[in-house]
Amino acid sequence: MTIGQAEIWYNKADNYVYPLVPPEQVFDENRLSFRMTSFQENLANIERVYELFAANNSKGHVVISFSSVPLRATFRDMNAVTANTASKSMLRAVIDAFAEAHSDRVTYFPAYEIVTVLQGTPFEDDNRHVKPEAVDKIMLLFECWFVAQQPIAALD
């Protein structure tokens, strides 16, 4: 399970959340609105996904990760860099709380940290897409942890 961003567009009538910004040709400000989700809301959503997973897979294990892809834009009253940091910080704390509460059946996989801390220049020129060599390192570590079951892998 990979968690991405906390900013959402939703339908005011039924609270349906859209996976992307609604296209301009169908946008209706009387029906659609934008907001930042809360820590509690995100934790409750992840808990619900886990509840459904556990009910249907009593022996399964969840690997949760965090997307390093930054916001391209925001509709909040701030620049996208600041909005991205606020969103990412909150969601990373949610993931930490969730993984800690279910440590027997949930493992946090540090793809976000591999990109943002361990790579010198992890993004393509657009500063959004992760370079293939960074993805290769992430996948190598994932394979070591979950396929070959070797807890440590060199990232050099």
Secondary structure as a PSIPRED ss2 file (coil, helix, strand):
# PSIPRED VFORMAT (PSIPRED V4.0)

   1 M C   1.000  0.000  0.000
   2 T E   0.000  0.000  1.000
   3 I E   0.000  0.000  1.000
   4 G C   1.000  0.000  0.000
   5 Q C   1.000  0.000  0.000
   6 A C   1.000  0.000  0.000
   7 E E   0.000  0.000  1.000
   8 I E   0.000  0.000  1.000
   9 W E   0.000  0.000  1.000
  10 Y E   0.000  0.000  1.000
  11 N E   0.000  0.000  1.000
  12 K C   1.000  0.000  0.000
  13 A C   1.000  0.000  0.000
  14 D C   1.000  0.000  0.000
  15 N C   1.000  0.000  0.000
  16 Y C   1.000  0.000  0.000
  17 V E   0.000  0.000  1.000
  18 Y E   0.000  0.000  1.000
  19 P C   1.000  0.000  0.000
  20 L C   1.000  0.000  0.000
  21 V C   1.000  0.000  0.000
  22 P C   1.000  0.000  0.000
  23 P C   1.000  0.000  0.000
  24 E H   0.000  1.000  0.000
  25 Q H   0.000  1.000  0.000
  26 V H   0.000  1.000  0.000
  27 F C   1.000  0.000  0.000
  28 D C   1.000  0.000  0.000
  29 E C   1.000  0.000  0.000
  30 N C   1.000  0.000  0.000
  31 R C   1.000  0.000  0.000
  32 L E   0.000  0.000  1.000
  33 S E   0.000  0.000  1.000
  34 F E   0.000  0.000  1.000
  35 R E   0.000  0.000  1.000
  36 M E   0.000  0.000  1.000
  37 T C   1.000  0.000  0.000
  38 S C   1.000  0.000  0.000
  39 F H   0.000  1.000  0.000
  40 Q H   0.000  1.000  0.000
  41 E H   0.000  1.000  0.000
  42 N H   0.000  1.000  0.000
  43 L H   0.000  1.000  0.000
  44 A H   0.000  1.000  0.000
  45 N H   0.000  1.000  0.000
  46 I H   0.000  1.000  0.000
  47 E H   0.000  1.000  0.000
  48 R H   0.000  1.000  0.000
  49 V H   0.000  1.000  0.000
  50 Y H   0.000  1.000  0.000
  51 E H   0.000  1.000  0.000
  52 L H   0.000  1.000  0.000
  53 F H   0.000  1.000  0.000
  54 A H   0.000  1.000  0.000
  55 A H   0.000  1.000  0.000
  56 N H   0.000  1.000  0.000
  57 N C   1.000  0.000  0.000
  58 S C   1.000  0.000  0.000
  59 K C   1.000  0.000  0.000
  60 G C   1.000  0.000  0.000
  61 H C   1.000  0.000  0.000
  62 V E   0.000  0.000  1.000
  63 V E   0.000  0.000  1.000
  64 I E   0.000  0.000  1.000
  65 S E   0.000  0.000  1.000
  66 F E   0.000  0.000  1.000
  67 S C   1.000  0.000  0.000
  68 S C   1.000  0.000  0.000
  69 V C   1.000  0.000  0.000
  70 P C   1.000  0.000  0.000
  71 L C   1.000  0.000  0.000
  72 R C   1.000  0.000  0.000
  73 A C   1.000  0.000  0.000
  74 T C   1.000  0.000  0.000
  75 F C   1.000  0.000  0.000
  76 R C   1.000  0.000  0.000
  77 D C   1.000  0.000  0.000
  78 M C   1.000  0.000  0.000
  79 N C   1.000  0.000  0.000
  80 A H   0.000  1.000  0.000
  81 V H   0.000  1.000  0.000
  82 T H   0.000  1.000  0.000
  83 A H   0.000  1.000  0.000
  84 N H   0.000  1.000  0.000
  85 T H   0.000  1.000  0.000
  86 A H   0.000  1.000  0.000
  87 S H   0.000  1.000  0.000
  88 K H   0.000  1.000  0.000
  89 S H   0.000  1.000  0.000
  90 M H   0.000  1.000  0.000
  91 L H   0.000  1.000  0.000
  92 R H   0.000  1.000  0.000
  93 A H   0.000  1.000  0.000
  94 V H   0.000  1.000  0.000
  95 I H   0.000  1.000  0.000
  96 D H   0.000  1.000  0.000
  97 A H   0.000  1.000  0.000
  98 F H   0.000  1.000  0.000
  99 A H   0.000  1.000  0.000
 100 E H   0.000  1.000  0.000
 101 A H   0.000  1.000  0.000
 102 H C   1.000  0.000  0.000
 103 S C   1.000  0.000  0.000
 104 D C   1.000  0.000  0.000
 105 R C   1.000  0.000  0.000
 106 V E   0.000  0.000  1.000
 107 T E   0.000  0.000  1.000
 108 Y E   0.000  0.000  1.000
 109 F C   1.000  0.000  0.000
 110 P C   1.000  0.000  0.000
 111 A H   0.000  1.000  0.000
 112 Y H   0.000  1.000  0.000
 113 E H   0.000  1.000  0.000
 114 I H   0.000  1.000  0.000
 115 V H   0.000  1.000  0.000
 116 T H   0.000  1.000  0.000
 117 V C   1.000  0.000  0.000
 118 L C   1.000  0.000  0.000
 119 Q C   1.000  0.000  0.000
 120 G C   1.000  0.000  0.000
 121 T C   1.000  0.000  0.000
 122 P C   1.000  0.000  0.000
 123 F E   0.000  0.000  1.000
 124 E C   1.000  0.000  0.000
 125 D C   1.000  0.000  0.000
 126 D C   1.000  0.000  0.000
 127 N C   1.000  0.000  0.000
 128 R C   1.000  0.000  0.000
 129 H C   1.000  0.000  0.000
 130 V E   0.000  0.000  1.000
 131 K C   1.000  0.000  0.000
 132 P H   0.000  1.000  0.000
 133 E H   0.000  1.000  0.000
 134 A H   0.000  1.000  0.000
 135 V H   0.000  1.000  0.000
 136 D H   0.000  1.000  0.000
 137 K H   0.000  1.000  0.000
 138 I H   0.000  1.000  0.000
 139 M H   0.000  1.000  0.000
 140 L H   0.000  1.000  0.000
 141 L H   0.000  1.000  0.000
 142 F H   0.000  1.000  0.000
 143 E H   0.000  1.000  0.000
 144 C H   0.000  1.000  0.000
 145 W H   0.000  1.000  0.000
 146 F H   0.000  1.000  0.000
 147 V C   1.000  0.000  0.000
 148 A C   1.000  0.000  0.000
 149 Q C   1.000  0.000  0.000
 150 Q C   1.000  0.000  0.000
 151 P C   1.000  0.000  0.000
 152 I C   1.000  0.000  0.000
 153 A C   1.000  0.000  0.000
 154 A C   1.000  0.000  0.000
 155 L C   1.000  0.000  0.000
 156 D C   1.000  0.000  0.000
